Amino acid sequence: MSARLQTLSPVALGLDRFAHVLPARTPIAGEDPGSYDAFHAGMVETLVPCTPYERVIADNLIGIEWELVQHRRMREASLRRIMREAICEAVCRQHRESHEAGLEAAWQGHVEAGGTKDDWKKPAFDAEAARQAGAHLAARAVSRNPEKQMDAQAEIAALGMDPVELMGEAYRSHERGVAAHHGAIVELERRRREVRRDFDALQRSRPVDIDDADIDFGAIAQ
């Protein structure tokens, strides 16, 4: 029968707390405030590292998982930007075509009112209003409100664009903001599998049986 580990206090290992094994992580701009700490604490509780070395490997694995989450966020942000630009361009094109179509009617009205070429003032195209309309449609297309999103997709379809094909074009984009993050995700997933194998092997090699009741998760996570 193997022995049971009675205490996993870091003091027993000559440490004030397990976290002293590794340097503290400084947040990066763009991350949701406080999200890393919550993510890290949850992952530590799931992985249950019970020695400083397990904590080192666990932190390596947690770091990879966190990078995966962030690269997916950045890739999705790039995809949304590509789609937003395509939607804005389509709206601006529609507004310009509508403006051009209205010029003939405006000219006819001018002539019928007794106007001539000399006093004809061609209506200007409001590019800023068109861009704002495009931005508004693009924002509604990613609304968390399903009804707003459905209405926006119907408007996008009316512009002659299939929302699904638009998404597909964005995913197929060779634009660096998508390709770079996709490549990073593939590499991180490979590294995750390797580190997870190492971590699982390390836990299997423990010379003692460990009961979850013996584990001080607070000390491990700090």
PLY file of the C-alpha trace (Angstrom):
ply
format ascii 1.0
element vertex 222
property float x
property float y
property float z
element edge 221
property int vertex1
property int vertex2
end_header
0.00 0.00 0.00
1.43 3.39 -0.95
1.73 6.15 1.62
-0.67 9.08 1.62
0.50 12.65 1.48
-0.78 14.22 4.70
0.01 17.82 3.89
0.85 19.81 0.81
1.70 23.00 2.65
4.37 24.95 0.75
6.06 25.58 4.11
6.89 21.89 4.24
8.81 22.41 1.00
10.70 25.46 2.24
8.45 28.00 0.50
6.09 30.67 1.76
3.77 29.75 -1.08
4.05 27.76 -4.29
3.73 30.88 -6.42
7.23 31.95 -5.39
8.54 29.32 -7.78
7.54 31.54 -10.73
7.55 35.29 -11.34
4.26 37.17 -11.20
2.62 37.86 -14.56
1.90 41.45 -15.59
-1.36 41.99 -17.54
-1.20 42.94 -21.22
-3.29 45.74 -22.67
-6.27 44.32 -24.52
-6.96 41.53 -22.04
-10.19 41.74 -20.07
-9.22 43.18 -16.67
-8.80 40.44 -14.08
-9.54 37.67 -16.59
-6.11 36.04 -16.38
-6.20 35.68 -12.60
-9.63 34.04 -12.73
-8.53 31.80 -15.62
-5.32 30.82 -13.82
-7.06 30.02 -10.54
-9.63 27.84 -12.28
-6.97 25.98 -14.26
-4.85 25.37 -11.16
-7.85 23.91 -9.37
-8.51 21.66 -12.36
-4.92 20.50 -12.91
-4.17 20.08 -9.18
-0.37 20.56 -9.20
0.86 19.30 -5.82
4.60 20.02 -5.87
6.65 23.01 -7.02
7.79 21.12 -10.11
4.24 20.16 -11.01
3.35 23.83 -10.49
6.08 24.85 -12.98
4.76 22.47 -15.62
1.16 23.41 -14.84
1.96 27.10 -15.24
3.58 26.33 -18.58
0.42 24.53 -19.68
-1.82 27.30 -18.34
0.26 29.87 -20.20
-0.22 27.96 -23.45
-3.96 27.67 -22.86
-4.15 31.39 -22.14
-2.24 32.24 -25.31
-4.64 30.05 -27.28
-7.59 31.98 -25.87
-5.97 35.32 -26.70
-4.89 34.33 -30.22
-8.43 33.15 -30.94
-9.74 36.49 -29.67
-7.27 38.39 -31.85
-8.02 36.24 -34.89
-11.74 36.80 -34.40
-11.14 40.54 -34.03
-9.31 40.49 -37.36
-12.14 38.52 -38.96
-14.70 40.99 -37.64
-12.63 43.88 -38.98
-12.40 42.31 -42.45
-16.14 41.69 -42.50
-16.85 45.16 -41.12
-14.78 46.75 -43.88
-16.56 44.66 -46.54
-19.97 45.64 -45.16
-19.03 49.33 -44.96
-17.73 49.24 -48.53
-20.96 47.65 -49.76
-23.10 50.23 -47.97
-21.01 53.10 -49.32
-21.30 51.64 -52.82
-25.08 51.37 -52.46
-25.32 54.95 -51.21
-23.21 56.22 -54.09
-25.28 54.32 -56.65
-28.45 55.70 -55.10
-26.94 59.19 -55.19
-25.97 58.84 -58.84
-29.44 57.56 -59.69
-30.99 60.53 -57.95
-28.91 63.05 -59.88
-30.97 62.54 -63.05
-34.20 63.19 -61.19
-32.66 66.25 -59.53
-31.54 67.60 -62.91
-34.95 67.07 -64.43
-36.55 68.88 -61.54
-34.07 71.73 -61.93
-34.85 72.06 -65.66
-38.59 71.88 -65.11
-38.24 74.72 -62.60
-36.59 76.85 -65.30
-33.02 76.20 -64.32
-30.04 75.98 -66.66
-26.57 74.45 -66.67
-25.15 77.74 -65.48
-27.11 77.76 -62.24
-27.16 73.98 -61.72
-25.68 72.95 -58.41
-24.95 69.27 -58.45
-25.93 67.66 -55.12
-22.82 66.48 -53.30
-22.38 62.89 -52.22
-22.26 62.62 -48.42
-19.44 60.11 -48.00
-19.34 60.53 -44.22
-23.03 59.68 -43.85
-22.48 56.59 -46.01
-19.54 55.47 -43.87
-21.56 55.96 -40.69
-24.43 53.93 -42.12
-21.99 51.16 -43.03
-20.41 51.19 -39.58
-23.85 51.05 -37.97
-24.88 48.03 -40.06
-21.58 46.28 -39.35
-22.04 46.86 -35.60
-25.56 45.43 -35.68
-24.29 42.40 -37.61
-22.29 41.34 -34.52
-24.91 42.37 -31.97
-25.51 40.03 -29.05
-29.20 40.63 -29.63
-30.34 37.83 -32.01
-33.15 39.92 -33.49
-30.84 42.82 -34.29
-28.33 40.42 -35.78
-30.98 38.75 -37.95
-32.24 42.13 -39.20
-28.68 43.19 -40.02
-28.03 39.96 -41.92
-31.18 40.55 -43.96
-29.90 44.03 -44.84
-26.52 42.58 -45.78
-28.23 40.06 -48.04
-30.19 42.92 -49.64
-26.83 44.47 -50.56
-26.12 41.37 -52.64
-23.84 39.74 -50.07
-24.37 36.31 -48.52
-23.43 36.61 -44.81
-22.11 33.04 -44.76
-19.98 33.62 -47.86
-18.78 36.88 -46.34
-17.65 34.99 -43.25
-16.00 32.35 -45.43
-14.09 34.98 -47.38
-12.84 36.46 -44.12
-11.63 33.05 -42.87
-9.89 32.39 -46.20
-8.17 35.75 -46.07
-4.38 35.73 -46.29
-4.36 39.01 -44.40
-1.66 38.92 -41.74
-4.06 39.56 -38.87
-5.79 36.25 -39.65
-2.97 34.09 -41.01
-0.48 34.93 -38.24
-2.91 34.11 -35.45
-4.09 30.95 -37.18
-0.49 29.77 -37.45
0.12 30.59 -33.80
-2.98 28.63 -32.77
-1.83 25.53 -34.67
1.62 25.70 -33.04
0.20 26.35 -29.56
-2.14 23.39 -29.87
0.84 21.19 -30.73
2.77 22.49 -27.72
-0.27 22.02 -25.48
-0.48 18.33 -26.37
3.21 17.85 -25.59
3.16 19.70 -22.28
-0.07 17.99 -21.21
1.54 14.60 -21.86
4.50 15.63 -19.71
2.22 16.89 -16.94
0.06 13.76 -16.96
3.19 11.58 -16.85
4.54 13.59 -13.93
1.31 13.17 -11.97
1.25 9.42 -12.69
4.77 9.10 -11.32
3.80 10.38 -7.86
5.02 7.96 -5.19
2.00 8.66 -2.97
-1.77 8.60 -3.16
-3.27 12.06 -2.89
-6.73 12.78 -1.59
-8.30 16.02 -2.83
-9.23 16.75 0.77
-5.52 17.07 1.59
-4.85 19.69 -1.08
-4.64 23.34 -0.11
-5.86 24.89 -3.39
-5.46 28.38 -1.97
-1.77 27.83 -1.29
-1.24 26.32 -4.75
-3.05 29.09 -6.58
-1.36 31.95 -4.74
0 1
1 2
2 3
3 4
4 5
5 6
6 7
7 8
8 9
9 10
10 11
11 12
12 13
13 14
14 15
15 16
16 17
17 18
18 19
19 20
20 21
21 22
22 23
23 24
24 25
25 26
26 27
27 28
28 29
29 30
30 31
31 32
32 33
33 34
34 35
35 36
36 37
37 38
38 39
39 40
40 41
41 42
42 43
43 44
44 45
45 46
46 47
47 48
48 49
49 50
50 51
51 52
52 53
53 54
54 55
55 56
56 57
57 58
58 59
59 60
60 61
61 62
62 63
63 64
64 65
65 66
66 67
67 68
68 69
69 70
70 71
71 72
72 73
73 74
74 75
75 76
76 77
77 78
78 79
79 80
80 81
81 82
82 83
83 84
84 85
85 86
86 87
87 88
88 89
89 90
90 91
91 92
92 93
93 94
94 95
95 96
96 97
97 98
98 99
99 100
100 101
101 102
102 103
103 104
104 105
105 106
106 107
107 108
108 109
109 110
110 111
111 112
112 113
113 114
114 115
115 116
116 117
117 118
118 119
119 120
120 121
121 122
122 123
123 124
124 125
125 126
126 127
127 128
128 129
129 130
130 131
131 132
132 133
133 134
134 135
135 136
136 137
137 138
138 139
139 140
140 141
141 142
142 143
143 144
144 145
145 146
146 147
147 148
148 149
149 150
150 151
151 152
152 153
153 154
154 155
155 156
156 157
157 158
158 159
159 160
160 161
161 162
162 163
163 164
164 165
165 166
166 167
167 168
168 169
169 170
170 171
171 172
172 173
173 174
174 175
175 176
176 177
177 178
178 179
179 180
180 181
181 182
182 183
183 184
184 185
185 186
186 187
187 188
188 189
189 190
190 191
191 192
192 193
193 194
194 195
195 196
196 197
197 198
198 199
199 200
200 201
201 202
202 203
203 204
204 205
205 206
206 207
207 208
208 209
209 210
210 211
211 212
212 213
213 214
214 215
215 216
216 217
217 218
218 219
219 220
220 221
